[in-house]
Amino acid sequence: MRMAFWSTLVGGAALLLVLLGASRGEATPIYAIRAANACDTCHIEPLGWANPPVKDRLCSMDCRGCHVSPTGGGLRTPSGLYYGRQVLPMFGARPGDAADPERYRPEGYPNKGRARFREEFSGWWPGSIPAQSIPERYGDINPDPKLRAGFDIREMIYLPTAGEDDAAIFPMQADGHLAWQPLANLVAYVSGGLTGRKREDNLLADAEEVQDEREWVDYLTVREAFVMADHLPDNSYVRVGRFAPPFGWRVPDHTTFVRRDTQFNQYRSVFGVEAGWNPNYPHVEAAAFYQGLEGWPGDQNERGLGGAINGGWRDLTWQVGGSLHFLKRLDEGAPSDLTAGFHYGLNLYPLVILGELDYKRVIAGDPSQESADGLIAYHEANLLISRGISGLLKYDWSDLDLRLKDDQSHRITAGATWHPYTHFQLDVQYRRNWTGKNPALDFAGSAADEVLIMPRAWF
């Protein structure tokens, strides 16, 4: 290992304090699927309060339980802050310690409730106390703030084990978030930061060797900015502005093939209107949008018009859903995209299994070109080993042109996530990448191994 890398690694800790990032913070669907085992995020165990009518219920087993943005990522709700401080970390103060469940449980209450596959709920006993009348259920977290702020900062340490690529350390994410809630069912939200600095090689290079003529304002990006009517009857919402369109699982790794090859990457935000409906347990979200607004800070999308719809069933221990997305690019001769997908999730506590299979058709916009059909797949098994530690095994597969033989891309990832303390996370992954081999088509095939280390701070 080169000495330059170690010196850069030492300096990497300082970069965590710099608001400079290359990607948006995304949602983690594992937590939404596993939420049925953390009902004390919103309830005092084991339900010492009254069950509201279905039209008033907010429990949804999706991103909205923890994030202001319905498609996930960014600023957390009070429930999201509580979950992040109470459930995830190995050590640190827990806001739930401020509440005394014995004061609210009905006489003769059962043991701690639980949700298990095939068993559904067991040990849960509704009470008669409304949730709003329990002021300390979130501890020191304000359950109904008018103004909320937060941030996400993540570093990437990249260590290839073979090949010509050098080790590198660079800022992966650095965003700030702000939400204002002037009325009970109305919120204004904005999330943004700075894009990464583009260099010819990587951050191991000496600073004086880097040539970049852009001003600092050219790095600004506003990823989401919308006004939303939220928590309407049947847990529905409507938002207008800039947002990430709904589609499949928005896993936090934007290099995953179901995100990279479907163009739902870290830069994908659109301008439009979106509406959702989720009355426990069916759900549907639909959006109509325009993308590629010239002059908008950080917009790197091609000009286009489109729509997306996502729907399915979110039960306590399993989920199934489907998505459809269409994008008509407006530049002359540019192709259009039609993407359809199926996704699923199983809560086999402490194991969560999720997957996604997408079909993508690139429709040629020029008569001299041909349309192409492709398939992209993602599967993950995530095991909660102990409080604060989980392990994962992932498999990615992509074939963007089914007419060609042996041109697929594959990736196997093994890793672990550690939440040692409140507001801090460390991800370590080992990835094996390889492609098909077809000498007749000049596909020589390739293989590469890499180690990723990603420290993260959030609030």
Protein Blocks (a to p, Z undefined) as FASTA:
>chain_A
ZZklmmmmmmmmmmmmpccdfbdcdddfklmmmmmmmmmmmmccehiaccddfklpcbeo
iaklmpmblngghjddfklmmmmmmmmpmbdcdfklmpcfklmgcghiacdddddehklp
ghiacdfbdfklmmklnomacfbbfbdcdddddddddddfbdjbdcddddfbdcdddddd
fbfkbccdddddddddddfkbmkbcfklpccfbdfklmgccfbacdddehiehhiacded
dddddehjadfblkbmklmmnopafklccddddddddehjadcddddddehiehiahiab
dcddddddddddddfkbccdddddddddfbghiacdddddddddddfdfbdcdddddddd
dddfbfkbccdddddddddddddfbghiacddddddddfbfkbghiaccdddddddddfb
ghiacddddddddddddfknopnbpadddddddddddZZ
